[in-house]
Amino acid sequence: MFWYGQSLLFSLLCLFFCSTMVFSELSSTQREAMVNISKSLSGSKVPWDINEEPNPCYWKGINCNSMNSSITGITLSGFSLSSSDFLPIVCKLDSLQMLNVSNNRFALIPEEFITDCGKIDGLKLLDFSKNRLVGNLPKFDGFVGLEILDLSYNSLGGKISLELEELVGLKSLNLSFNQFTGSLPTQLGNSTVLEELLMSVNHFVGTIPVGIMVYRNLRVLDLSQNNLSGSVPDKIGELSKLEVLILSSNKLTGEIPKSLSDIPTLLRFAAHQNQFFGSIPSGLTKSLKILDLSYNSLGGSIPSDFLSPQNLQTVDLSNNQLKGSIPTANMSRSLVRLRLGSNQLDGKIPASFEGLKNLMYLELDTNNFTESIPPQLGSCHSLALLDLSQNGLTGTLPGELGKLQSLQVLKLQSNHLTGEIPVEITQLLNLSTLNISGNSLSGPIPSSISRLQKLTVINLQSNRLSGSIPDSLASMTMLLELQLGKNQLGGYIPKMPPNLQIALNLSSNLFEGPIPRNLDGLFLLEVLDLSNNNFLGEIPKFLTGLRALARLMLTNNSLSGNIPKFAPFVVLETSGNKDLKADPSPNASPAPHVSKRGTQVRVKVIIFIVSFLLFYFLSFFYFDTKLGRLVLMLRRNYRFCSIQTD
């Protein structure tokens, strides 16, 4: 009995495994199709070889069902394929659900592929993105199961009409980065299914059609970088599931629709670089994480609750015509980026920025803010960029800013700041750009500024700084630009950072004496400005050896002697130095070069003219004699010889 049980168990196991092996094999049709596809792709980078691996289910980029009995997906992305002749063969795989041939070099989709693959009801995804497709959009007949169609990053063009209307199962359509023209299409299959519509970076014109608003399941709508005009339909608020709306870089006008505030799911709204006007609707940010309305003509004040929603992370309202103050009520602790620059905002910068631990970018430049910089900004420990430039800020530079250890860019130029540069600023060890020019700062440049070894730009010009330049600047090897002009600096000029490239500006200060030899190693420097000082003596010849120098400004000093010869591309400004004169010898133009052949030609011409006159005289005198006839013959022969020689 025990033996009988074992035998039965063995038989059942045999039956199971044998059945599995039978069902694990591809049908002859599918195997033949894969063999033919691999043959068609021979010579390409596709690593398919039926001899090395007889089961196509194990080939790279091939997906099969769980029993390896049918092929469900093919991925041939990034193989630089140029011929699409193999694509119709793919349509013999009636079990195919996904085809990804993106990032290749196809110029067309074969008509036979559209015809045959349109009959595969289970086909859900087609990805032809990042190819070189040209011509009009093919008409997709059939494809009743297709859910995702990606034709982005090609060169398809023309108008779109009814080419996509039969795609009744379409959920995601991406036609971005092509050359489509005409109005936006509205016949996009079943209006109750479509969730993603991406049409950016094309040449669509006209208004945003109300017909798009019937796709009530839309979650993503991207119409950016086209030539769309007119106002946004107020019915856009009926897209109650919308999460991402991008309308940027068009010619849209009118007001921002108030109905957008009624979409509870809206997380991102970008409409920058348009022509929107009017005020910002209240409640617009209540569900948003990201908002960009920059580069429009929006006016009025910022709504009082605008920065309050606690999910709000990024707000960009820069380059508009907004007035009033920054709303301070319960600022979102999630704020990462706040850009309000280039408006007409006024009042003082609120202290309520205190505690915004996630804030990385704060740009309030080019407004009308007054009073002092709030020291509470020093508590925004994540700040990487702080731009308060071109306002009317007064008072001293708060030392609390030295606590911003993540700060990389500090721009405070063109204000009315006074007092000395606080030594705490030299604790910003990650700083790459420091611009506090155009203020009324006084006192010395802190010698500890050399601690800021990541600085590439220092701009302290147009202040009242005094004393000498710190010797330690020479150790700042990453510094590319140093602007110290229009101050009251003087004394010894130390060795400069060796990698200075963009500019070294020491103009309009109190420097005197000879131009120092310490400037001789600046071989990457393009602009050197020493004007409006009291430099004496000759222009040193080592300046002519600064190979990258394109402009040298020495005006209004007390220089004397001859001007050395600089490279012809150097713009040299030396006016206002009464004892300075040009040296004619090094700058004298060389005598024009005359080639040996040119000399020979001129000698021949001279000889010919003299000989011709002589012969002509003799022939005229003896024309009626034998000698005259002989001379005439000689003249003709000489002319012939001269022509042959030339």
ZINORLIN-V870084 format. One record per pair of residues at least 24 apart in sequence whose ideal C-beta (glycine too) atoms are under 6 Angstrom apart, sorted by the first residue. I is the first residue (numbers start at 1). J is the second residue. Records with the same first field share a line. If there is no record, write none. Layout:
I=J ; J
This chain:
23=67 ; 69
24=67 ; 68
30=71 ; 93
33=89 ; 92 ; 93
36=89
37=86 ; 89
40=86
41=86
44=79 ; 81
45=79
46=79
70=95
71=95
72=97
73=98
74=99
75=100
76=101
77=102 ; 103
78=103
80=105
84=110
87=113
88=112 ; 113 ; 116
91=116 ; 117
94=120
96=120 ; 123
97=122 ; 124
98=125
99=126
100=127
102=127 ; 129 ; 130
103=130
104=131
105=132
106=131
107=132 ; 134
109=138
114=138
118=142 ; 143
121=145
129=153
137=163
139=163
140=167
141=166
143=167
144=168
145=169
147=171
148=172
149=173
150=174
151=175
152=176 ; 177
153=177
154=178
155=179
160=185
162=187
164=188
170=194
171=195
172=196
173=197
174=198
175=199
176=200 ; 201
177=201
178=202
184=209
186=211 ; 212
191=215
195=219
196=220
197=221
198=222
199=223
200=224 ; 225
201=225
202=226
208=232
210=235
213=238
217=241
218=242
219=243
220=244
221=245
222=246
223=247
224=248 ; 249
225=249
226=250
228=252
232=257
234=259
237=262
241=265
242=266
243=267
244=268
245=269
246=270
247=271
248=272 ; 273
249=273
250=274
256=281
285=309 ; 312
289=313
290=314
291=315
292=316
293=317
294=318 ; 319
295=319
296=320
297=321
302=327
304=329
307=331 ; 332
318=342
326=350
328=352
335=359
336=360
337=361
338=362
339=363
340=364
341=365 ; 366
342=366
343=367
349=374
351=376
353=377 ; 380
354=379
356=380
358=382
360=384
361=385
362=386
363=387
364=388
365=389 ; 390
366=390
367=391
373=398
375=400
378=403
382=406
383=407
384=408
385=409
386=410
387=411
388=412
389=413 ; 414
390=414
391=415
397=422
399=424
402=427
407=431
408=432
409=433
410=434
411=435
412=436
413=437 ; 438
414=438
415=439
421=446
426=451
431=455
432=456
433=457
434=458
435=459
437=461 ; 462
438=462
439=463
440=464
445=470
447=472
450=475 ; 476
455=479
456=480
457=481
458=482
459=483
460=484
461=485 ; 486
462=486
463=487
464=488
468=492
469=494
493=518
500=525
503=527
504=528
505=529
506=530
507=531 ; 532
508=532
509=533
515=540
522=546
523=547
524=548
526=550
527=551
528=552
529=553
530=554
531=555 ; 556
532=556
533=557
534=558
535=559
539=564
608=642
